[in-house]
Amino acid sequence: MEASVSKDQLKELFQGVLDPEAHLIPAIAREMAATKFDVLLLSGIGEVFPYIRSHNVLNNLQSTAKEKPTVLFFPGDYTHSLEVGASLDLFGKLHDDKYYRAFNIFHCEV
């Protein structure tokens, strides 16, 4: 069906299934409960764009994954400034100025 309808139509059809709060976060919570881990690693954000947005996942995940650090592999850039705040820029093209309590771990030292 994906080849025969527009992305907007497909997104509308999937909307109920793609609700992170109703489906994705509970699935992640089940995996977390079944597995011993120190860090939660999330990938595949670029593969599900524009149907599931990274800020929706992160915002909904705050209540579930609060005991351990979460690392989100993201196909783009994370920017932060005092004037503008934080942003995830998907593929280096799409600017998303949602609030993030995140930081870039690339320059972190152990």
C-alpha positions as CSV (number, residue, x, y, z in Angstrom):
1,M,0.0,0.0,0.0
2,E,2.9,2.4,0.7
3,A,3.7,2.7,-3.0
4,S,0.2,3.6,-3.9
5,V,-0.7,6.3,-1.3
6,S,1.0,9.6,-0.2
7,K,3.1,9.7,3.0
8,D,0.4,11.9,4.6
9,Q,-2.3,9.3,3.8
10,L,-0.1,6.5,5.0
11,K,0.7,8.4,8.2
12,E,-3.0,9.0,8.8
13,L,-3.8,5.3,8.3
14,F,-1.0,4.3,10.8
15,Q,-1.7,7.0,13.3
16,G,-3.4,4.7,15.9
17,V,-0.7,2.0,15.5
18,L,2.2,4.5,15.6
19,D,1.2,6.3,18.8
20,P,4.4,6.0,20.9
21,E,2.6,6.3,24.2
22,A,0.1,3.5,23.4
23,H,2.4,1.0,21.6
24,L,6.1,1.8,21.4
25,I,6.8,2.9,25.0
26,P,5.0,-0.2,26.5
27,A,7.0,-2.4,24.2
28,I,10.2,-0.8,25.3
29,A,9.1,-1.1,28.9
30,R,8.5,-4.8,28.5
31,E,12.0,-5.2,27.0
32,M,13.5,-3.2,29.8
33,A,11.8,-5.4,32.4
34,A,12.9,-8.6,30.8
35,T,16.6,-7.6,30.4
36,K,19.4,-6.6,32.7
37,F,21.0,-3.4,31.3
38,D,23.1,-0.4,32.3
39,V,22.3,1.9,29.3
40,L,19.2,1.9,27.1
41,L,20.3,2.2,23.4
42,L,17.7,3.3,20.8
43,S,18.3,3.2,17.1
44,G,16.2,3.3,13.9
45,I,14.9,6.8,14.3
46,G,15.7,7.7,10.7
47,E,13.9,4.6,9.4
48,V,10.6,5.5,11.0
49,F,10.6,9.3,10.1
50,P,8.1,11.0,9.5
51,Y,5.7,8.4,11.0
52,I,7.3,8.5,14.5
53,R,9.2,11.6,15.6
54,S,12.2,11.4,17.9
55,H,10.8,14.1,20.3
56,N,7.6,12.0,20.7
57,V,9.6,9.0,21.7
58,L,11.9,10.9,24.1
59,N,9.0,12.8,25.7
60,N,7.0,9.6,26.2
61,L,10.0,7.6,27.4
62,Q,10.8,10.0,30.3
63,S,8.3,8.3,32.6
64,T,9.5,4.8,31.7
65,A,13.3,5.0,31.3
66,K,14.2,7.3,34.2
67,E,16.4,4.9,36.2
68,K,19.1,4.3,33.5
69,P,20.7,6.5,30.9
70,T,19.3,6.5,27.4
71,V,21.4,6.8,24.2
72,L,19.5,7.7,21.0
73,F,21.3,7.1,17.8
74,F,20.1,9.8,15.5
75,P,20.8,10.5,11.8
76,G,21.6,14.2,12.2
77,D,22.9,16.8,14.6
78,Y,22.1,17.7,18.1
79,T,22.6,21.4,18.7
80,H,22.3,23.3,21.9
81,S,22.7,27.0,22.7
82,L,21.6,29.2,25.6
83,E,19.8,31.6,23.2
84,V,17.9,29.0,21.2
85,G,17.8,25.9,23.4
86,A,18.2,22.3,22.1
87,S,17.4,20.9,18.8
88,L,17.7,17.6,16.9
89,D,18.3,18.4,13.2
90,L,17.2,15.3,11.3
91,F,19.5,14.3,8.4
92,G,21.2,17.8,8.9
93,K,18.2,19.3,7.1
94,L,15.0,19.3,9.3
95,H,15.2,21.5,12.4
96,D,13.1,20.3,15.3
97,D,13.1,22.9,18.1
98,K,11.4,20.8,20.7
99,Y,12.7,20.8,24.3
100,Y,15.3,18.1,25.0
101,R,16.9,17.3,28.3
102,A,19.7,15.7,26.3
103,F,23.3,16.3,25.5
104,N,25.8,15.1,22.8
105,I,27.9,12.3,24.2
106,F,30.5,12.5,21.4
107,H,32.8,14.7,23.5
108,C,32.1,13.1,26.9
109,E,35.0,11.6,28.7
110,V,34.8,8.5,30.8
